[in-house]
Amino acid sequence: MGCVRLMVLLCCVLAAAGIARAFSLREIAWLVVFTFGTLTVVGVLAEIAVGKPSRDGKPRWPCAFKG
């Protein structure tokens, strides 16, 4: 691992330790539920926005999934 990756890992470990000290297990569980719920909603909305073809039948993003 490079030095930058080790520093990122150290920051993540310190952040996780700080969150574990600051919140109870129930609060952390709710934080996880809200975070993944938000990510799921954003992902679904992005798929809806990008996945539909335009009116002329061509995809909106010409570089997406050529194949």
TIMI-2910 file (N, C-alpha, C, CB; in pm, 1 decimal, decimal comma, always signed):
<rs>
+----------+----------+----------+----------+----------+----------+----------+----------+----------+----------+----------+----------+------+
!      n_x !      n_y !      n_z !     ca_x !     ca_y !     ca_z !      c_x !      c_y !      c_z !     cb_x !     cb_y !     cb_z ! resn !
+----------+----------+----------+----------+----------+----------+----------+----------+----------+----------+----------+----------+------+
!    +84,6 !   -119,2 !     +0,0 !     +0,0 !     +0,0 !     +0,0 !    +87,7 !   +123,6 !     +0,0 !    -95,4 !     +0,9 !   +121,8 !  Met !
!    +39,3 !   +222,3 !    -72,9 !   +111,3 !   +347,9 !    -76,0 !    +83,8 !   +429,8 !    +49,9 !    +73,6 !   +427,3 !   -200,3 !  Gly !
!   +164,0 !   +532,0 !    +66,6 !   +151,5 !   +618,0 !   +184,2 !    +15,8 !   +688,9 !   +187,2 !   +265,0 !   +721,3 !   +186,5 !  Cys !
!    -31,1 !   +730,6 !    +71,1 !   -159,2 !   +801,2 !    +65,3 !   -272,7 !   +707,6 !   +106,0 !   -184,3 !   +857,6 !    -76,6 !  Val !
!   -268,0 !   +583,6 !    +58,7 !   -373,5 !   +488,2 !    +94,1 !   -372,4 !   +457,9 !   +243,4 !   -357,3 !   +358,5 !    +14,2 !  Arg !
!   -254,4 !   +449,4 !   +303,0 !   -246,7 !   +425,7 !   +446,8 !   -301,9 !   +544,0 !   +525,3 !   -102,6 !   +398,2 !   +488,2 !  Leu !
!   -277,2 !   +664,6 !   +477,8 !   -331,5 !   +783,1 !   +545,1 !   -484,2 !   +786,7 !   +534,5 !   -271,1 !   +911,7 !   +484,7 !  Met !
!   -537,8 !   +749,6 !   +418,7 !   -683,2 !   +744,0 !   +402,1 !   -742,1 !   +638,8 !   +494,9 !   -720,9 !   +713,5 !   +255,2 !  Val !
!   -677,3 !   +522,3 !   +502,7 !   -723,6 !   +417,4 !   +593,8 !   -719,6 !   +464,4 !   +738,4 !   -638,8 !   +291,3 !   +577,6 !  Leu !
!   -613,6 !   +533,1 !   +777,3 !   -603,0 !   +584,4 !   +913,7 !   -713,6 !   +684,8 !   +943,7 !   -466,5 !   +649,0 !   +935,6 !  Leu !
!   -742,8 !   +772,4 !   +848,0 !   -850,8 !   +869,9 !   +867,7 !   -986,1 !   +800,0 !   +882,2 !   -855,2 !   +969,5 !   +750,3 !  Cys !
!  -1009,1 !   +695,5 !   +801,9 !  -1134,8 !   +620,9 !   +812,1 !  -1146,7 !   +550,4 !   +946,8 !  -1145,4 !   +518,6 !   +698,6 !  Cys !
!  -1037,9 !   +493,8 !   +993,9 !  -1039,2 !   +425,5 !  +1124,0 !  -1064,6 !   +525,5 !  +1235,6 !   -905,9 !   +351,0 !  +1148,3 !  Val !
!   -999,7 !   +640,6 !  +1229,3 !  -1022,1 !   +743,0 !  +1331,9 !  -1165,3 !   +795,4 !  +1329,1 !   -924,4 !   +858,8 !  +1313,1 !  Leu !
!  -1220,7 !   +813,5 !  +1209,6 !  -1359,2 !   +858,8 !  +1198,8 !  -1454,9 !   +753,9 !  +1254,6 !  -1394,4 !   +890,2 !  +1052,5 !  Ala !
!  -1429,5 !   +625,8 !  +1224,2 !  -1515,5 !   +519,3 !  +1276,0 !  -1507,3 !   +511,8 !  +1427,8 !  -1476,9 !   +384,2 !  +1214,5 !  Ala !
!  -1388,1 !   +529,7 !  +1482,4 !  -1372,9 !   +528,1 !  +1628,8 !  -1446,0 !   +646,0 !  +1692,2 !  -1223,5 !   +531,4 !  +1668,0 !  Ala !
!  -1437,9 !   +762,3 !  +1628,7 !  -1508,3 !   +879,5 !  +1681,9 !  -1659,2 !   +863,0 !  +1677,4 !  -1468,8 !  +1003,5 !  +1604,7 !  Gly !
!  -1710,4 !   +805,5 !  +1568,6 !  -1854,3 !   +781,8 !  +1558,3 !  -1898,4 !   +677,3 !  +1660,3 !  -1891,8 !   +736,5 !  +1415,7 !  Ile !
!  -1816,8 !   +574,9 !  +1679,0 !  -1851,7 !   +469,7 !  +1775,2 !  -1855,3 !   +524,4 !  +1918,1 !  -1751,3 !   +353,5 !  +1765,9 !  Ala !
!  -1769,5 !   +620,6 !  +1948,4 !  -1770,9 !   +679,4 !  +2083,0 !  -1885,8 !   +777,5 !  +2101,2 !  -1638,7 !   +749,7 !  +2111,1 !  Arg !
!  -1923,6 !   +846,7 !  +1994,5 !  -2021,1 !   +954,5 !  +2006,4 !  -2165,8 !   +905,9 !  +2005,6 !  -2001,2 !  +1052,5 !  +1895,1 !  Ala !
!  -2192,1 !   +792,8 !  +1938,2 !  -2329,0 !   +747,5 !  +1921,1 !  -2348,5 !   +609,2 !  +1981,8 !  -2366,5 !   +746,3 !  +1773,5 !  Phe !
!  -2473,6 !   +580,3 !  +2017,9 !  -2507,0 !   +445,8 !  +2064,4 !  -2525,0 !   +353,9 !  +1943,6 !  -2636,0 !   +447,5 !  +2152,3 !  Ser !
!  -2534,7 !   +224,9 !  +1970,9 !  -2550,8 !   +128,2 !  +1862,5 !  -2681,2 !   +151,7 !  +1786,4 !  -2547,1 !    -14,5 !  +1917,8 !  Leu !
!  -2787,1 !   +186,1 !  +1857,1 !  -2915,2 !   +214,6 !  +1792,0 !  -2905,0 !   +336,0 !  +1700,9 !  -3024,3 !   +237,0 !  +1896,6 !  Arg !
!  -2835,9 !   +441,1 !  +1745,4 !  -2819,9 !   +560,5 !  +1662,4 !  -2734,4 !   +531,6 !  +1538,5 !  -2756,8 !   +673,6 !  +1744,4 !  Glu !
!  -2632,1 !   +450,0 !  +1554,0 !  -2548,5 !   +412,1 !  +1439,3 !  -2630,4 !   +330,6 !  +1339,2 !  -2424,2 !   +331,1 !  +1486,2 !  Ile !
!  -2715,4 !   +241,7 !  +1389,8 !  -2799,9 !   +161,7 !  +1300,8 !  -2894,9 !   +251,2 !  +1221,9 !  -2879,8 !    +57,5 !  +1381,3 !  Ala !
!  -2955,0 !   +350,4 !  +1286,4 !  -3043,7 !   +442,4 !  +1214,6 !  -2965,9 !   +526,3 !  +1113,0 !  -3116,9 !   +534,3 !  +1313,9 !  Trp !
!  -2844,3 !   +565,1 !  +1148,9 !  -2759,4 !   +639,0 !  +1055,9 !  -2731,4 !   +555,3 !   +930,8 !  -2627,1 !   +679,4 !  +1124,2 !  Leu !
!  -2705,9 !   +427,3 !   +949,3 !  -2681,1 !   +336,9 !   +836,7 !  -2807,2 !   +323,2 !   +751,1 !  -2634,9 !   +197,9 !   +887,5 !  Val !
!  -2921,4 !   +307,9 !   +814,5 !  -3047,2 !   +293,9 !   +740,2 !  -3075,2 !   +419,1 !   +656,9 !  -3164,6 !   +267,2 !   +837,2 !  Val !
!  -3059,6 !   +536,2 !   +716,0 !  -3086,0 !   +660,3 !   +642,7 !  -2983,6 !   +681,8 !   +531,6 !  -3085,1 !   +780,0 !   +738,5 !  Phe !
!  -2857,8 !   +649,0 !   +557,4 !  -2753,7 !   +667,2 !   +455,9 !  -2778,7 !   +576,7 !   +335,8 !  -2614,8 !   +638,9 !   +515,4 !  Thr !
!  -2801,6 !   +447,4 !   +360,4 !  -2824,9 !   +355,8 !   +249,5 !  -2958,4 !   +383,2 !   +180,8 !  -2820,4 !   +212,0 !   +298,5 !  Phe !
!  -3057,3 !   +428,0 !   +255,5 !  -3184,2 !   +465,2 !   +194,3 !  -3168,4 !   +583,1 !    +99,9 !  -3286,5 !   +497,8 !   +301,1 !  Gly !
!  -3092,4 !   +683,3 !   +142,6 !  -3066,5 !   +799,4 !    +58,2 !  -2988,5 !   +759,5 !    -66,2 !  -2990,3 !   +906,5 !   +136,3 !  Thr !
!  -2885,5 !   +676,7 !    -50,4 !  -2807,1 !   +631,3 !   -164,8 !  -2892,7 !   +550,8 !   -262,3 !  -2688,6 !   +547,5 !   -117,6 !  Leu !
!  -2983,1 !   +470,7 !   -209,3 !  -3071,3 !   +392,1 !   -295,4 !  -3164,9 !   +482,5 !   -374,9 !  -3152,5 !   +292,5 !   -212,0 !  Thr !
!  -3222,3 !   +581,0 !   -309,7 !  -3313,4 !   +673,8 !   -378,8 !  -3238,7 !   +752,0 !   -486,1 !  -3378,9 !   +771,2 !   -278,2 !  Val !
!  -3119,7 !   +800,6 !   -454,5 !  -3041,0 !   +874,4 !   -553,1 !  -3004,4 !   +784,0 !   -670,6 !  -2913,6 !   +932,3 !   -488,4 !  Val !
!  -2967,4 !   +659,6 !   -642,9 !  -2933,8 !   +566,3 !   -749,7 !  -3051,2 !   +535,3 !   -839,8 !  -2880,8 !   +439,3 !   -691,8 !  Gly !
!  -3167,1 !   +514,2 !   -781,9 !  -3286,9 !   +486,2 !   -861,8 !  -3324,1 !   +607,6 !   -946,3 !  -3405,2 !   +446,3 !   -770,6 !  Val !
!  -3317,2 !   +725,8 !   -888,2 !  -3348,6 !   +846,8 !   -965,4 !  -3248,4 !   +868,2 !  -1078,1 !  -3350,9 !   +969,6 !   -873,8 !  Leu !
!  -3121,6 !   +837,1 !  -1054,4 !  -3021,7 !   +849,5 !  -1161,3 !  -3048,7 !   +749,4 !  -1272,2 !  -2880,0 !   +829,3 !  -1105,6 !  Ala !
!  -3086,6 !   +627,8 !  -1237,3 !  -3118,5 !   +527,6 !  -1339,0 !  -3240,8 !   +569,1 !  -1420,5 !  -3142,8 !   +391,0 !  -1273,5 !  Glu !
!  -3338,4 !   +626,6 !  -1354,3 !  -3457,2 !   +673,0 !  -1426,3 !  -3420,6 !   +786,5 !  -1520,6 !  -3566,6 !   +718,6 !  -1327,7 !  Ile !
!  -3336,9 !   +878,7 !  -1473,6 !  -3300,4 !   +994,1 !  -1555,3 !  -3213,6 !   +953,9 !  -1674,1 !  -3227,4 !  +1097,6 !  -1470,6 !  Ala !
!  -3121,1 !   +863,4 !  -1656,1 !  -3027,3 !   +828,2 !  -1761,3 !  -3079,2 !   +711,9 !  -1845,9 !  -2892,0 !   +793,1 !  -1701,2 !  Val !
!  -3156,9 !   +624,5 !  -1786,2 !  -3196,3 !   +502,6 !  -1854,3 !  -3298,8 !   +519,9 !  -1963,9 !  -3248,1 !   +408,5 !  -1757,0 !  Gly !
!  -3377,7 !   +623,3 !  -1959,5 !  -3480,8 !   +643,3 !  -2061,9 !  -3417,8 !   +700,9 !  -2187,9 !  -3593,2 !   +736,9 !  -2010,0 !  Lys !
!  -3455,1 !   +649,9 !  -2304,6 !  -3404,5 !   +710,9 !  -2427,4 !  -3472,6 !   +844,9 !  -2451,3 !  -3426,4 !   +617,3 !  -2547,9 !  Pro !
!  -3408,3 !   +927,3 !  -2531,2 !  -3468,3 !  +1055,7 !  -2564,4 !  -3579,6 !  +1035,4 !  -2667,3 !  -3361,2 !  +1154,0 !  -2618,0 !  Ser !
!  -3640,2 !  +1142,2 !  -2710,5 !  -3754,5 !  +1131,3 !  -2801,4 !  -3717,8 !  +1074,0 !  -2937,1 !  -3817,5 !  +1266,0 !  -2820,1 !  Arg !
!  -3593,8 !  +1094,8 !  -2980,9 !  -3554,7 !  +1042,5 !  -3111,5 !  -3503,7 !   +898,4 !  -3103,5 !  -3447,8 !  +1131,4 !  -3172,8 !  Asp !
!  -3507,4 !   +838,5 !  -2986,5 !  -3469,5 !   +698,7 !  -2972,0 !  -3323,1 !   +675,2 !  -2940,1 !  -3503,1 !   +626,7 !  -3095,1 !  Gly !
!  -3242,5 !   +779,4 !  -2942,8 !  -3101,1 !   +764,7 !  -2910,9 !  -3081,4 !   +783,2 !  -2760,9 !  -3015,2 !   +866,3 !  -2990,9 !  Lys !
!  -2981,1 !   +716,6 !  -2702,7 !  -2956,8 !   +736,4 !  -2559,8 !  -2911,8 !   +879,2 !  -2530,9 !  -2851,7 !   +637,2 !  -2509,4 !  Pro !
!  -2940,2 !   +925,5 !  -2411,3 !  -2902,8 !  +1061,7 !  -2373,8 !  -2751,6 !  +1076,9 !  -2361,9 !  -2969,4 !  +1100,5 !  -2242,2 !  Arg !
!  -2684,7 !   +972,5 !  -2317,1 !  -2540,0 !   +977,4 !  -2298,0 !  -2476,5 !   +892,1 !  -2406,6 !  -2498,5 !   +927,7 !  -2154,7 !  Trp !
!  -2415,3 !   +951,1 !  -2506,9 !  -2362,2 !   +872,9 !  -2618,3 !  -2247,7 !   +780,1 !  -2579,6 !  -2316,0 !   +965,0 !  -2725,8 !  Pro !
!  -2179,3 !   +806,7 !  -2469,0 !  -2066,2 !   +723,4 !  -2431,3 !  -2107,7 !   +607,5 !  -2339,1 !  -1960,3 !   +808,6 !  -2363,2 !  Cys !
!  -2231,9 !   +599,9 !  -2301,7 !  -2274,4 !   +500,7 !  -2202,4 !  -2298,0 !   +365,3 !  -2266,9 !  -2401,5 !   +547,1 !  -2131,0 !  Ala !
!  -2227,8 !   +265,7 !  -2220,1 !  -2249,1 !   +124,5 !  -2253,6 !  -2255,4 !    +98,2 !  -2403,4 !  -2376,1 !    +75,9 !  -2189,6 !  Phe !
!  -2150,1 !   +132,8 !  -2471,5 !  -2143,3 !    +99,6 !  -2613,4 !  -2114,3 !    -48,8 !  -2625,6 !  -2034,8 !   +184,5 !  -2687,2 !  Lys !
!  -2194,2 !   -118,3 !  -2694,9 !  -2167,4 !   -260,7 !  -2706,6 !  -2273,6 !   -330,4 !  -2771,4 !  -2143,8 !   -321,2 !  -2579,3 !  Gly !
+----------+----------+----------+----------+----------+----------+----------+----------+----------+----------+----------+----------+------+
</rs>
